Amino acid sequence: MFKHPITVFVFATAACAASAAELPAETPLITGKHATVKALDFEAAMLKIPENYRAPIRMSQDKISTMVDGLFVAKSFANRAREAGIDKDPLVRERLEQAQNQILADMYLRKLETEAKIPSLEQRAREIYNADTKKYQRSEQVRAQHILVSFNQRTPEMALARAKELEAQARKPGQDFIALAKETSEDPGRRRNGGELGFNDPNGFEPEISEWLKSATDKGAISGPILTRNGYHIVKYVDRQPGRRASFDEVKKNIIEGERAELLKKVRDDAINAERNDPAVVVHAANVEALRIDIDPELLTRQQMGLPQKPATPAK
């Protein structure tokens, strides 16, 4: 058992740590006067998270701590609400049942998806790939490197003069452009990329840089100072890859995932439509229509904007 200041949440140390998935369901994570959060609570909450986002949460102690803390606060206040008898209100009971119904409905649809027999989709993916020769085109890619001279604590004239100095250094025979960029560039991304911008669509660079790269033909060409909103750039053109159609192996996974998603959507849609169209289903249209009320649109707009109602026009 451990105490819990909400803003300071400490999990077990590495010496006795285990992933949440390995903890027994009843393992306490937070205990308090009004609620206890257990490992099972965390696992249930994780089911609400889209599958592709679960791993990043599991890898982040901050995210896990925040999530468990939220569960504790919600569970504590829910128990306080029960103590106050709020759960006995008919509308509240109905809202609780609707929330339960939504969860169960979602789990049932997931069960249908899990049980659905999805055939091998590779042949179908190849048919889709071959059906349109213009699809899956990759644009031309240009590789570039750069050095940035910013306007930070410089006038435009000073920045230009510094850029010309670095251009001259970059053009010296045997000069390693990346080494110079690592040493002198003021690009915030320098620590991450060292001045290497990699292969990109030519239009993916700053417009002024893109314009120069489009005209560059000789590998290793170095630009003069190029002015952008960020400062002056010295750019080196490294290589160019012509536009091409991606190979089947490059796009196969995405095509298969797209087709699988469509098949699972059909499983859901078919189940929903079958339920709606069951002969035993009766829509009491008149009763549904009776739920509608007539409201003056102008009055509604004034209420939504927090404006006072217009005074009634006095009778003559």
Contacts in CASP RR format, 6 or more apart in sequence:
PFRMAT RR
TARGET T0000
AUTHOR 0000-0000-0000
METHOD contacts of the structure
MODEL  1
MFKHPITVFVFATAACAASAAELPAETPLITGKHATVKALDFEAAMLKIP
ENYRAPIRMSQDKISTMVDGLFVAKSFANRAREAGIDKDPLVRERLEQAQ
NQILADMYLRKLETEAKIPSLEQRAREIYNADTKKYQRSEQVRAQHILVS
FNQRTPEMALARAKELEAQARKPGQDFIALAKETSEDPGRRRNGGELGFN
DPNGFEPEISEWLKSATDKGAISGPILTRNGYHIVKYVDRQPGRRASFDE
VKKNIIEGERAELLKKVRDDAINAERNDPAVVVHAANVEALRIDIDPELL
TRQQMGLPQKPATPAK
1 28 0 8 1.000
1 31 0 8 1.000
2 10 0 8 1.000
2 31 0 8 1.000
4 30 0 8 1.000
4 31 0 8 1.000
4 32 0 8 1.000
4 72 0 8 1.000
6 69 0 8 1.000
6 72 0 8 1.000
6 73 0 8 1.000
9 30 0 8 1.000
9 65 0 8 1.000
9 68 0 8 1.000
9 69 0 8 1.000
11 17 0 8 1.000
11 61 0 8 1.000
11 64 0 8 1.000
11 65 0 8 1.000
12 18 0 8 1.000
19 58 0 8 1.000
20 39 0 8 1.000
20 42 0 8 1.000
20 43 0 8 1.000
20 58 0 8 1.000
20 64 0 8 1.000
21 43 0 8 1.000
21 58 0 8 1.000
23 39 0 8 1.000
24 39 0 8 1.000
25 38 0 8 1.000
25 39 0 8 1.000
25 40 0 8 1.000
25 43 0 8 1.000
26 38 0 8 1.000
26 39 0 8 1.000
26 40 0 8 1.000
27 38 0 8 1.000
27 39 0 8 1.000
28 36 0 8 1.000
28 37 0 8 1.000
28 38 0 8 1.000
29 37 0 8 1.000
29 38 0 8 1.000
29 39 0 8 1.000
29 41 0 8 1.000
29 42 0 8 1.000
29 68 0 8 1.000
29 72 0 8 1.000
30 36 0 8 1.000
30 37 0 8 1.000
30 68 0 8 1.000
30 69 0 8 1.000
30 71 0 8 1.000
30 72 0 8 1.000
31 37 0 8 1.000
32 72 0 8 1.000
32 76 0 8 1.000
33 76 0 8 1.000
34 75 0 8 1.000
34 76 0 8 1.000
34 77 0 8 1.000
34 79 0 8 1.000
34 80 0 8 1.000
35 72 0 8 1.000
35 75 0 8 1.000
35 76 0 8 1.000
35 78 0 8 1.000
35 79 0 8 1.000
36 75 0 8 1.000
37 68 0 8 1.000
37 71 0 8 1.000
37 72 0 8 1.000
37 75 0 8 1.000
41 71 0 8 1.000
41 75 0 8 1.000
42 64 0 8 1.000
42 67 0 8 1.000
42 68 0 8 1.000
42 71 0 8 1.000
45 67 0 8 1.000
45 71 0 8 1.000
46 54 0 8 1.000
46 57 0 8 1.000
49 57 0 8 1.000
56 63 0 8 1.000
57 63 0 8 1.000
57 64 0 8 1.000
57 67 0 8 1.000
58 64 0 8 1.000
81 87 0 8 1.000
86 92 0 8 1.000
87 93 0 8 1.000
87 96 0 8 1.000
109 268 0 8 1.000
109 271 0 8 1.000
112 267 0 8 1.000
112 268 0 8 1.000
112 271 0 8 1.000
113 264 0 8 1.000
113 267 0 8 1.000
113 268 0 8 1.000
116 263 0 8 1.000
116 264 0 8 1.000
116 267 0 8 1.000
118 260 0 8 1.000
118 263 0 8 1.000
118 264 0 8 1.000
121 255 0 8 1.000
121 256 0 8 1.000
121 259 0 8 1.000
121 260 0 8 1.000
122 252 0 8 1.000
122 256 0 8 1.000
124 259 0 8 1.000
125 248 0 8 1.000
125 252 0 8 1.000
125 255 0 8 1.000
125 256 0 8 1.000
125 259 0 8 1.000
126 248 0 8 1.000
126 252 0 8 1.000
128 255 0 8 1.000
128 259 0 8 1.000
129 135 0 8 1.000
129 136 0 8 1.000
129 248 0 8 1.000
129 251 0 8 1.000
129 252 0 8 1.000
129 255 0 8 1.000
133 245 0 8 1.000
136 245 0 8 1.000
136 246 0 8 1.000
136 250 0 8 1.000
136 251 0 8 1.000
137 243 0 8 1.000
137 244 0 8 1.000
137 245 0 8 1.000
137 246 0 8 1.000
138 243 0 8 1.000
138 244 0 8 1.000
138 245 0 8 1.000
138 246 0 8 1.000
139 201 0 8 1.000
139 243 0 8 1.000
140 201 0 8 1.000
140 202 0 8 1.000
140 240 0 8 1.000
140 241 0 8 1.000
140 242 0 8 1.000
140 243 0 8 1.000
141 199 0 8 1.000
141 200 0 8 1.000
141 201 0 8 1.000
141 240 0 8 1.000
141 241 0 8 1.000
141 243 0 8 1.000
142 199 0 8 1.000
142 200 0 8 1.000
142 201 0 8 1.000
142 202 0 8 1.000
142 205 0 8 1.000
142 213 0 8 1.000
142 237 0 8 1.000
142 239 0 8 1.000
142 240 0 8 1.000
142 241 0 8 1.000
143 197 0 8 1.000
143 198 0 8 1.000
143 199 0 8 1.000
143 200 0 8 1.000
143 237 0 8 1.000
143 238 0 8 1.000
143 239 0 8 1.000
143 240 0 8 1.000
143 241 0 8 1.000
144 197 0 8 1.000
144 198 0 8 1.000
144 200 0 8 1.000
144 205 0 8 1.000
144 209 0 8 1.000
144 213 0 8 1.000
144 235 0 8 1.000
144 236 0 8 1.000
144 237 0 8 1.000
144 238 0 8 1.000
145 177 0 8 1.000
145 178 0 8 1.000
145 181 0 8 1.000
145 195 0 8 1.000
145 196 0 8 1.000
145 197 0 8 1.000
145 198 0 8 1.000
145 235 0 8 1.000
145 236 0 8 1.000
145 238 0 8 1.000
146 181 0 8 1.000
146 185 0 8 1.000
146 187 0 8 1.000
146 195 0 8 1.000
146 197 0 8 1.000
146 209 0 8 1.000
146 233 0 8 1.000
146 234 0 8 1.000
146 235 0 8 1.000
146 236 0 8 1.000
147 166 0 8 1.000
147 170 0 8 1.000
147 177 0 8 1.000
147 180 0 8 1.000
147 181 0 8 1.000
147 184 0 8 1.000
147 185 0 8 1.000
147 187 0 8 1.000
147 195 0 8 1.000
147 233 0 8 1.000
147 234 0 8 1.000
148 185 0 8 1.000
148 186 0 8 1.000
148 187 0 8 1.000
148 190 0 8 1.000
148 230 0 8 1.000
148 231 0 8 1.000
148 232 0 8 1.000
148 233 0 8 1.000
149 159 0 8 1.000
149 162 0 8 1.000
149 163 0 8 1.000
149 166 0 8 1.000
149 186 0 8 1.000
149 225 0 8 1.000
149 231 0 8 1.000
149 232 0 8 1.000
149 233 0 8 1.000
149 234 0 8 1.000
150 159 0 8 1.000
150 186 0 8 1.000
150 230 0 8 1.000
150 231 0 8 1.000
151 159 0 8 1.000
151 231 0 8 1.000
152 186 0 8 1.000
154 162 0 8 1.000
159 231 0 8 1.000
159 232 0 8 1.000
160 225 0 8 1.000
160 227 0 8 1.000
160 232 0 8 1.000
162 232 0 8 1.000
163 224 0 8 1.000
163 225 0 8 1.000
163 232 0 8 1.000
163 233 0 8 1.000
163 234 0 8 1.000
164 224 0 8 1.000
164 225 0 8 1.000
166 180 0 8 1.000
166 184 0 8 1.000
166 234 0 8 1.000
167 222 0 8 1.000
167 223 0 8 1.000
167 224 0 8 1.000
167 225 0 8 1.000
167 234 0 8 1.000
169 175 0 8 1.000
169 180 0 8 1.000
170 177 0 8 1.000
170 180 0 8 1.000
170 222 0 8 1.000
170 234 0 8 1.000
170 236 0 8 1.000
171 222 0 8 1.000
177 222 0 8 1.000
177 236 0 8 1.000
178 194 0 8 1.000
178 195 0 8 1.000
178 196 0 8 1.000
181 190 0 8 1.000
181 194 0 8 1.000
181 195 0 8 1.000
181 196 0 8 1.000
182 190 0 8 1.000
182 194 0 8 1.000
182 195 0 8 1.000
185 194 0 8 1.000
185 195 0 8 1.000
187 195 0 8 1.000
187 230 0 8 1.000
189 195 0 8 1.000
197 205 0 8 1.000
198 238 0 8 1.000
199 239 0 8 1.000
199 241 0 8 1.000
202 210 0 8 1.000
202 213 0 8 1.000
202 214 0 8 1.000
203 210 0 8 1.000
204 210 0 8 1.000
205 213 0 8 1.000
206 228 0 8 1.000
206 229 0 8 1.000
206 230 0 8 1.000
206 233 0 8 1.000
207 228 0 8 1.000
208 226 0 8 1.000
208 227 0 8 1.000
208 228 0 8 1.000
208 233 0 8 1.000
209 226 0 8 1.000
209 228 0 8 1.000
209 233 0 8 1.000
209 235 0 8 1.000
212 223 0 8 1.000
212 226 0 8 1.000
212 235 0 8 1.000
213 235 0 8 1.000
213 237 0 8 1.000
216 223 0 8 1.000
216 237 0 8 1.000
218 237 0 8 1.000
219 237 0 8 1.000
219 238 0 8 1.000
219 239 0 8 1.000
220 236 0 8 1.000
220 237 0 8 1.000
220 238 0 8 1.000
221 236 0 8 1.000
221 237 0 8 1.000
222 234 0 8 1.000
222 235 0 8 1.000
222 236 0 8 1.000
222 237 0 8 1.000
223 233 0 8 1.000
223 234 0 8 1.000
223 235 0 8 1.000
223 236 0 8 1.000
223 237 0 8 1.000
224 234 0 8 1.000
224 235 0 8 1.000
225 232 0 8 1.000
225 233 0 8 1.000
225 234 0 8 1.000
226 232 0 8 1.000
226 233 0 8 1.000
226 234 0 8 1.000
226 235 0 8 1.000
275 281 0 8 1.000
298 310 0 8 1.000
299 309 0 8 1.000
302 308 0 8 1.000
302 309 0 8 1.000
302 310 0 8 1.000
END
